[in-house]
């Protein structure tokens, strides 16, 4: 079946589910980001114009994740301290969180916790392997599983089916197609298309459970391949920290994923404890 047919079927399944449109703050920041010389003062003004977003941004910027030495008191300070890419990551995180709605279920809250942890791990891991900007790694991991947030709202048993598939090391794509006639990858692709995310990120979202060893071992070192490898390696680290079974595809692709990142499985495993300590230290503050 073609991708167009899969997407059309997925959109039918999602009828009645609210995919929030990009708000004005996100749209303006992304437009400014495309310019050859983005104006940081204008970006600060875009955020400041939205009182709720401003408060959330300052709260998140002052979290231990960013490790700022001094507390940020204004949006202008936040933008100048973090730079465009980091501020964009913060705003996109808040935007994605809006998909949870005002009264999220426990399954949704659990998925959001996983999404945030995976993004933090990807950021930390990228600082060690140095194959892409930490902000890009963060965004890739943050949006990879965004389709799950919507599927949980459509199917009450989605969380249970997904967790059982992970526990039993079943093929995620096959399991979701059999149960729901779509996958969280297809749903995520629809969301990414709706939000006009970059092509490389859309492809990572769509294929992150289908990339095989040949994909990572052959061809050029593209941005898409690096982001895909970052996501898969971050999943590996997450599973190690959480004591969860590895995704079934890791057995086949793990070696080539790590090679794409210029390292090996042993070295990635060696980062697990340090990354875990960093994340736990942030959570305890």
C-alpha positions in Angstrom: 0.0 0.0 0.0 1.3 3.5 -0.8 2.2 6.1 1.7 -0.5 8.4 0.3 -3.1 5.7 1.0 -1.7 5.1 4.5 -1.8 8.8 5.3 -5.4 9.1 4.0 -6.5 6.1 6.1 -4.7 7.6 9.2 -6.4 11.0 8.7 -9.8 9.2 8.6 -8.9 7.5 11.9 -8.0 10.9 13.4 -11.2 12.6 12.5 -12.6 14.3 15.5 -9.2 14.5 17.2 -7.9 18.0 17.6 -4.4 18.6 16.2 -3.6 22.1 17.5 -2.4 24.4 14.8 0.8 26.3 15.2 0.2 29.2 17.5 1.4 32.7 16.5 4.5 32.5 18.7 5.7 29.3 17.1 4.9 30.5 13.6 6.7 33.8 14.0 9.8 32.2 15.6 10.1 29.7 12.8 9.7 32.4 10.1 12.4 34.4 11.8 14.6 31.4 12.1 14.6 31.0 8.3 16.1 34.4 7.8 19.8 34.8 7.1 20.2 37.0 10.1 17.4 36.3 12.7 16.6 39.2 15.0 16.8 38.0 18.6 15.1 41.1 19.9 12.1 40.4 17.6 12.0 36.8 18.8 11.9 38.0 22.4 9.1 40.3 21.6 7.1 37.5 19.9 7.3 35.4 23.0 6.6 38.4 25.4 3.4 39.2 23.5 1.9 35.9 24.8 1.7 36.1 28.6 1.1 32.4 29.2 3.9 31.3 26.8 6.2 33.8 28.4 5.6 32.4 31.9 6.1 28.8 30.8 9.2 29.6 28.9 10.8 31.3 31.9 9.8 28.4 34.1 11.4 25.9 31.7 14.5 27.9 31.0 15.2 28.1 34.8 14.9 24.3 35.2 18.1 22.4 36.0 18.1 21.0 32.4 19.7 24.2 31.1 22.1 24.6 34.0 22.1 28.4 34.0 24.3 30.0 36.7 21.9 32.8 37.2 18.1 32.8 37.3 16.5 34.3 34.2 13.9 36.9 35.0 12.8 38.0 31.5 12.2 36.7 28.0 14.9 39.0 26.7 17.4 37.4 29.1 16.3 33.9 28.2 16.7 34.5 24.4 20.1 36.0 24.8 21.3 33.3 27.3 20.1 30.3 25.3 20.2 31.4 21.7 17.7 30.7 18.9 17.9 26.9 18.7 17.4 26.4 22.4 14.6 28.9 22.6 12.9 27.2 19.6 13.2 23.8 21.4 11.6 25.3 24.5 8.7 26.8 22.7 8.2 23.6 20.6 8.2 21.5 23.8 5.4 23.7 25.2 3.5 23.6 21.9 3.7 19.8 21.8 2.6 19.6 25.4 -0.6 21.4 24.5 -1.7 18.1 22.7 -2.3 16.6 26.1 -5.3 18.8 26.7 -6.5 20.2 30.1 -7.3 16.8 31.7 -4.8 14.2 30.4 -5.2 10.6 31.4 -2.4 8.7 33.2 -1.4 7.0 30.0 -0.9 10.4 28.4 1.1 11.7 31.3 3.3 8.6 31.2 3.9 9.0 27.5 4.7 12.7 28.0 7.2 11.8 30.7 8.8 9.2 28.3 8.9 11.8 25.5 10.6 14.4 27.7 13.1 11.9 29.1 14.0 10.6 25.6 14.6 14.2 24.4 16.8 14.9 27.4 18.8 11.8 26.8 19.2 12.6 23.2 20.5 16.1 24.1 23.0 14.7 26.6 24.1 11.9 24.3 24.7 14.3 21.4 27.1 16.3 23.6 29.2 13.2 23.9 29.1 11.8 20.3 29.3 15.3 18.7 27.6 14.4 15.5 24.8 17.0 15.5 23.8 20.0 17.5 22.3 19.0 20.9 19.2 21.1 20.1 18.6 19.1 16.9 19.0 15.8 18.7 16.5 17.1 21.3 13.9 18.0 18.7 14.2 14.7 16.9 13.7 12.7 20.0 10.9 15.0 21.3 8.8 14.6 18.1 9.6 11.0 17.2 6.7 9.6 19.2 4.3 12.5 19.0 1.8 10.3 17.3 1.4 8.3 20.5 -0.1 11.3 22.2 -2.9 11.3 19.7 -3.4 7.5 19.4 -3.8 7.4 23.2 -6.7 9.8 22.9 -8.3 7.8 20.0 -7.9 4.3 21.5 -8.3 3.7 25.2 -6.2 0.6 25.1 -3.4 2.0 23.1 -1.0 2.4 26.1 -1.6 -1.2 27.2 -1.1 -2.6 23.7 2.1 -0.6 23.1 3.6 -1.5 26.5 2.8 -5.2 26.0 4.4 -5.1 22.6 7.6 -3.5 24.0 7.7 -6.0 26.9 7.3 -9.0 24.6 9.7 -7.5 22.1 7.2 -7.6 19.3 7.4 -5.7 16.1 5.8 -2.3 16.9 4.7 -1.5 13.4 3.0 -4.9 12.8 1.4 -4.8 16.3 -0.1 -1.3 15.8 -1.3 -2.0 12.2 -3.1 -5.2 13.4 -4.7 -3.4 16.4 -5.4 0.1 15.1 -5.0 0.0 11.3 -2.4 2.7 11.6 0.8 3.3 13.5 2.1 6.1 15.8 4.7 6.7 13.0 2.0 7.5 10.5 0.1 9.6 13.0 3.3 11.5 13.8 4.0 12.1 10.2 0.5 13.6 9.7 1.2 15.9 12.7 4.7 16.8 11.3 3.2 17.6 7.9 0.4 19.7 9.5 3.0 21.6 11.5 5.3 21.9 8.5 8.3 20.4 10.2 11.5 19.8 8.3 11.6 17.0 5.8 14.4 15.2 7.6 12.5 15.2 10.8 9.3 14.0 9.1 11.2 11.0 7.6 12.7 10.1 11.0 9.3 10.2 12.6 7.8 8.1 9.8 10.5 5.4 9.7 12.2 5.3 13.1 10.9 1.7 13.7 11.7 0.6 10.1 15.2 1.8 9.5 17.4 -1.3 9.0 21.1 -2.1 9.3 21.6 -1.5 5.6 20.2 2.0 5.9 22.7 2.9 8.5 25.6 1.1 7.0 25.3 2.3 3.4 25.3 5.7 1.6 26.3 9.1 2.7 26.2 10.6 6.2 23.1 12.7 5.8 21.4 14.8 8.5 18.4 12.5 8.4 20.6 9.5 9.1 22.4 11.2 11.9 19.1 12.2 13.6 17.7 8.7 13.1 20.8 7.2 14.7 20.5 9.7 17.6 16.9 8.7 18.2 17.7 4.9 18.1 20.8 5.3 20.4 18.8 7.4 22.8 16.1 4.7 22.9 18.8 2.2 23.8 20.1 4.4 26.6 16.6 5.0 27.9 15.9 1.3 28.0 19.1 0.7 29.8 18.3 3.3 32.4 14.6 2.2 32.8 15.5 -1.5 32.9 13.2 -2.0 29.9 13.7 -4.6 27.1 15.3 -3.1 24.1 13.2 -2.5 21.0 13.4 -5.7 18.9 15.1 -3.9 16.0 18.1 -2.9 18.1 19.5 -6.4 17.8 19.9 -5.9 14.1 20.8 -2.2 13.8 22.6 -1.4 17.1 26.1 -1.9 15.8 25.5 0.2 12.6 23.6 2.9 14.5 26.6 3.4 16.8 29.0 3.4 13.8 26.9 6.1 12.2 27.6 8.2 15.3 31.3 7.4 15.1 31.3 5.1 18.1 30.3 1.6 19.2 27.8 0.0 21.5 30.3 -0.4 24.3 31.1 3.3 24.4 27.4 4.2 24.3 26.8 1.8 27.2 29.6 3.6 29.0 27.6 6.8 28.9 24.5 5.4 30.4 25.4 5.8 34.1 26.6 9.4 33.7 23.5 10.4 31.7 21.3 8.7 34.3 23.0 10.7 37.1 22.6 14.0 35.2 18.8 13.4 34.6 18.2 12.2 38.2 20.1 15.3 39.5 17.8 17.5 37.4 14.7 15.7 38.6 15.7 16.1 42.3 16.0 19.9 42.1 
